[in-house]
Amino acid sequence: MFGKKRACGMCGETLAVHDRDVRFRLPDPVLESPEQHRVEDSWLSDPDPNRATLMQIPNISPFVRALLPIKLLGGHEFRFGVWIAIHPDDLQRACRVWNAPEYADLKLTGYLANRIQPWDLFAVPVNLAVLNVNQTPYCVSSSNQELNDVLTREWPHDILASLPS
């Protein structure tokens, strides 16, 4: 049947609700600053923060966009498009390899720069790796046990109600 959306056999929601990305426009520290990304000497890899993947904001931090996957029971995956605060040297390295074959081997460490609900995770350490050269790096692990649990556990579908739409 054309036009009918397939429903999940576990929770009844449409499958599109399960397998989707929610992208944060800006890192929380930038969002909370008076000039945000328009401060003098700021740099974004794209003028539109929704499309930017790299960012440097003076007196705040350099950032890289990453995917934070939330595995759901039944093989579905919800992804947050988050910002990760990184070291300035790592921003330079990421810029050098972003569109080069070496991008496939890019690994970074940093701190989660968006508050992730319902876990209230923010400013916790995270390790990034490129899992797909056509996407931004993925959050793959953390020394923070709660974030590591978020990344490795399979979550019940009712968690979708507390995630952004």
Secondary structure, DSSP 4 states (H G I P E B T S, - for coil): -TTPPPBPTTT-SBHHHHSEEEE-SS-HHHHTSSSGGGSTT-EESSSSTTT-SEEEETTTEEEEEEEEEEEETTTEEEEEEEEEE--HHHHHHHHHHTTSGGGGG-EEEEEE-S-BTTTTB-S-EEEEE-S-TTSPPEEEE-SSHHHHHHHHSEEPGGGGGGS--
